[in-house]
Every structure is written in C-alpha cells, then in structure tokens.
C-alpha cells in the first residue's frame, strides 16, 4: 500500500508542476511583445547618451582636432590601450612644437573606463554609440583615430613676422644691456678692490720702512723688493698690451 500511495503522490506533484509551468507559458502568450527589431530599426533607434562603444577623436567642421600629443591619455590608461606617436616640428615663429603622427586605439583591450576622456586637457576625445565593431581578426580592433591627414603649420603674415622679429631684437638688446651693466659693475668692483689693495700695500711698505729705520741693510732689502715688484708689474702690463695689439 505504501508504494501505491507514493506513486499517486508523486503523480499529483508532477501534474501540479506541469499546470504551474503551463500557467506561466499561457501568460507569455498574451503578454505584449517587446522584441527589438534589430537591425531593421538601427536608423531610428536612439541609444542612451551614456552608452560607450568606441573611443573617437573629435574633429570640427574644418577637419581639425584638438589633440596636442601630450600623452596624458596614454599614461592614464590602465590597460595600455592607447599608443601615441608624435614628432617635433619647427613652427613659422621659429619655435619647436610637438605634433601628432598617429593615435592608435586598441578596442579589444579597452575597459571603457573613460579616464582618457576625463583627463584630456584639450577635450579632444569622446566615446560614441557606434557599437557595431564585430570583426574576424584581432588586429582589426586596433584603430587609428586620426584618420584625416595632419595639416601643416599655418604660414605667418608679414605683420606677424615683423612683430616676432621686433620682439626678438628687443630681447637681444635687453640681454646685451644687462651684460654690459653686469660687466660695468664687475669692473667698478674690481677697481675698488684694486684701490683698496694698493692702499693696503702702501701702508704695509710704509710700516716696513718705519720699522727698518736706522738699519741700512733692511732698508736696502725693502727697496730692492719694491723695485722687483715694480719691474714685474711693468712686464705684465707690457704683455697685456702686446696681446691686445695682436687681437686688433
């Protein structure tokens, strides 16, 4: 009797479970359909603005971008997704400038954290909603974002060239004036030091002669030393004069 009772009990549980499942299925038969009609409605469907699909470089109507190849986005990327190739170019103003050569972006390793966008100092990057990026090879996920050719540096007008030349000449003149003032100050300081040293030497000679007063031998030695110093000084001045004449 026990086995028969268990049989009918399990049979009743199975029927109840079946009816419960058919109830759920029946509700789905009458529920309004919300299936997306992709890709038929891809032209009319509006994706959320916060949806991030792929990183892009912003271009304006003239085909210019704001990237200055500073490398901030490359350094902040946690996965090494971004690689920037740049070069130094000469501007018409005569200065050096870093210029973008290639902006490489690996979509396959991007985590869409948007650190590159938020850290860009020139607001040159953004994520768009172009999610259709399915490819058959991994290499095709590496994309060059600067797809337009880089434009050369604009030529300066005659007024700009004249202004730059005037500023350069003014800087040169100011530097020369500062150098001349510094040289004059050093010369004045050297003259003062020389005068002080001469005065000190004269005082020392006077004291030595006063101490040797009454001793002809000491006086003779002091006078001989003074004569040798005067002769050596004359030789040095003659050598300097000869060098200056040679330079002229």
C-alpha positions in Angstrom: 0.0 0.0 0.0 2.8 2.3 0.8 4.3 2.1 -2.8 0.9 2.8 -4.4 0.4 5.8 -2.1 3.8 7.2 -3.0 3.1 6.6 -6.7 -0.1 8.7 -6.7 1.5 11.3 -4.5 4.4 11.9 -6.9 1.9 11.8 -9.9 -0.1 14.5 -8.3 3.0 16.6 -7.6 4.1 16.2 -11.3 0.6 17.3 -12.6 0.7 20.3 -10.3 4.1 21.3 -11.5 3.0 20.9 -15.1 0.0 23.0 -14.6 2.1 25.7 -13.0 4.5 25.8 -15.9 1.7 25.9 -18.4 0.2 28.8 -16.5 3.5 30.8 -16.9 3.6 29.9 -20.6 0.0 30.9 -21.1 0.7 34.3 -19.6 3.5 34.8 -22.1 1.1 34.1 -25.0 -1.0 37.1 -24.1 1.8 39.4 -23.0 2.6 42.3 -25.4 5.8 41.6 -27.4 8.8 43.9 -26.8 11.4 42.2 -29.0 13.9 44.6 -30.6 13.7 44.6 -34.4 17.5 45.0 -34.9 19.0 45.6 -37.4 15.8 46.8 -39.2 15.4 49.7 -36.8 19.1 50.7 -36.5 18.4 54.0 -38.2 15.6 55.1 -35.9 16.6 53.5 -32.6 18.1 56.0 -30.1 20.8 54.7 -27.9 21.4 56.1 -24.4 23.8 59.0 -24.3 25.9 57.4 -21.6 26.4 54.2 -23.7 30.1 53.8 -24.5 31.0 51.9 -27.6 34.3 53.2 -29.1 36.8 56.0 -28.4 37.0 58.7 -31.1 39.0 61.8 -31.8 36.8 64.9 -32.1 37.0 66.7 -35.5 35.4 70.1 -36.2 33.8 71.2 -39.5 37.2 72.2 -40.9 38.7 68.7 -40.3 40.9 69.9 -37.3 41.2 68.1 -34.0 42.4 69.4 -30.6 44.9 66.7 -29.8 48.4 68.1 -28.9 50.1 64.7 -28.4 50.8 65.4 -24.7 50.4 61.7 -23.8 48.2 62.3 -20.8 45.6 59.8 -22.0 48.3 57.2 -22.8 49.7 57.5 -19.3 46.3 57.3 -17.6 45.0 54.3 -19.5 45.1 51.3 -17.1 45.4 48.7 -19.9 47.8 50.3 -22.3 45.0 50.6 -24.8 46.3 53.9 -26.3 49.6 54.5 -28.1 50.6 58.0 -29.3 53.2 58.6 -31.9 54.4 62.2 -32.2 57.3 64.3 -33.6 58.8 67.7 -33.0 58.3 70.3 -35.8 59.5 73.8 -36.4 56.8 76.5 -36.4 57.0 79.6 -38.6 57.6 81.6 -35.4 60.9 79.8 -35.0 59.9 77.6 -32.0 59.5 73.9 -31.5 56.2 72.1 -31.3 55.1 68.5 -30.7 52.8 67.3 -33.4 50.6 64.1 -33.6 51.6 61.5 -36.1 49.4 58.5 -35.2 46.8 57.9 -32.5 46.4 54.2 -32.0 43.5 52.7 -30.0 43.1 49.0 -29.2 39.3 48.4 -28.8 39.9 44.8 -27.8 41.6 45.7 -24.5 39.6 48.8 -23.7 37.5 48.7 -20.4 35.6 51.9 -21.3 36.6 53.5 -18.0 36.7 56.9 -19.7 39.8 58.0 -17.9 41.3 59.1 -21.2 38.3 61.4 -21.9 38.1 63.0 -18.4 41.9 63.6 -18.2 42.4 65.1 -21.7 43.5 68.8 -21.1 42.1 69.9 -24.5 38.8 67.9 -24.6 39.9 66.1 -27.7 38.3 62.7 -27.0 34.9 61.2 -26.6 33.0 57.8 -26.7 30.3 57.4 -29.3 27.5 54.8 -29.7 28.8 53.0 -32.7 28.7 49.5 -31.2 28.9 47.6 -34.5 32.6 46.7 -34.2 32.4 42.9 -34.8 35.4 41.6 -36.8 37.0 38.3 -37.5 40.6 39.1 -36.7 42.1 40.6 -33.5 44.4 43.0 -35.4 41.4 44.9 -36.9 40.4 46.1 -33.4 43.5 48.3 -33.4 42.2 51.6 -34.9 43.9 54.8 -35.9 41.8 57.6 -34.6 43.4 60.5 -36.6 42.1 59.2 -39.9 42.4 62.6 -41.6 45.9 63.7 -42.8 47.6 66.1 -40.4 47.7 69.7 -41.7 50.9 71.7 -41.9 51.6 74.6 -39.7 50.0 77.8 -41.0 52.2 80.5 -42.5 52.7 83.7 -40.7 51.5 87.0 -42.2 54.0 89.9 -42.8 52.7 91.7 -39.7 53.2 88.7 -37.5 56.7 88.1 -38.9 57.6 91.8 -38.3 56.2 91.6 -34.7 58.2 88.4 -34.0 61.4 90.0 -35.4 60.9 93.1 -33.3 60.4 91.1 -30.2 63.5 89.0 -30.9 65.6 92.2 -31.4 64.2 93.7 -28.2 65.2 90.6 -26.3 68.7 90.6 -27.8 69.1 94.3 -27.0 67.9 93.8 -23.4 70.3 90.9 -23.0 73.2 93.0 -24.3 72.3 95.9 -22.0 72.1 93.5 -19.0 75.5 92.0 -19.9 77.0 95.5 -20.3 75.6 96.6 -16.9 77.0 93.5 -15.3 80.4 94.0 -16.8 80.4 97.6 -15.7 79.5 96.6 -12.1 82.3 94.0 -12.1 84.8 96.5 -13.4 83.8 99.0 -10.8 84.1 96.4 -8.1 87.5 95.3 -9.5 88.7 99.0 -9.5 87.6 99.4 -5.9 89.3 96.2 -4.9 92.5 97.3 -6.7 92.4 100.7 -5.0 91.9 99.0 -1.6 94.7 96.6 -2.3 97.1 99.4 -3.4 96.3 101.4 -0.3 96.9 98.4 1.9 100.2 97.7 0.1 101.4 101.3 0.5 100.5 101.1 4.2 102.5 97.9 4.6 105.5 99.4 2.8 105.4 102.5 5.0 105.2 100.4 8.1 108.1 98.2 6.9 110.3 101.3 6.2 109.4 102.8 9.6 110.4 99.5 11.3 113.7 99.4 9.4 114.6 103.0 10.1 118.3 103.2 11.2 119.2 99.8 9.7 120.7 100.4 6.2 120.7 96.7 5.4 117.0 96.2 6.0 116.1 99.4 4.1 118.2 98.2 1.1 116.4 94.8 1.1 113.0 96.5 1.2 113.8 98.9 -1.6 115.2 96.0 -3.7 111.9 94.1 -3.2 109.9 97.1 -4.2 112.0 97.5 -7.4 111.5 93.9 -8.3 107.7 94.2 -7.8 107.6 97.3 -10.0 109.6 95.6 -12.7 107.3 92.5 -12.6 104.2 94.8 -12.8 105.7 96.6 -15.8 106.3 93.3 -17.6 102.7 92.1 -17.1 101.3 95.4 -18.4 103.6 95.2 -21.4 102.4 91.6 -22.1 98.7 92.6 -21.9 99.3 95.5 -24.3 101.0 93.2 -26.7 98.1 90.7 -26.6 95.6 93.5 -27.2 97.5 94.7 -30.2 97.7 91.2 -31.6 93.9 90.8 -31.3 93.3 94.1 -33.1 
